[in-house]
Amino acid sequence: MTWRGWHVLLVVLLTAVVTFTLALVSASRSAALSERARDESERRWCGVVVALDDAYRESQPQTPAGRRIADSIAQLRTEFGCP
């Protein structure tokens, strides 16, 4: 192979490596941003979930539907990791 052929091959390989690296960095950054957005969303919902759960604990629902809602709110509180 000539010097020019080696040069072209090297440039193509370097371009492929750089492109692959940039794609990996972009994917990992996107995943991190998505995770951060999910955590922020759950944190914002905690205020509502805690208020509802505390209200249901103070005054127990009297209907089956109310008890199911109270159970769901308590489960959300646990899943979100709310205090």
Helices and strands as residue ranges (DSSP letters): H 3-58, H 64-80
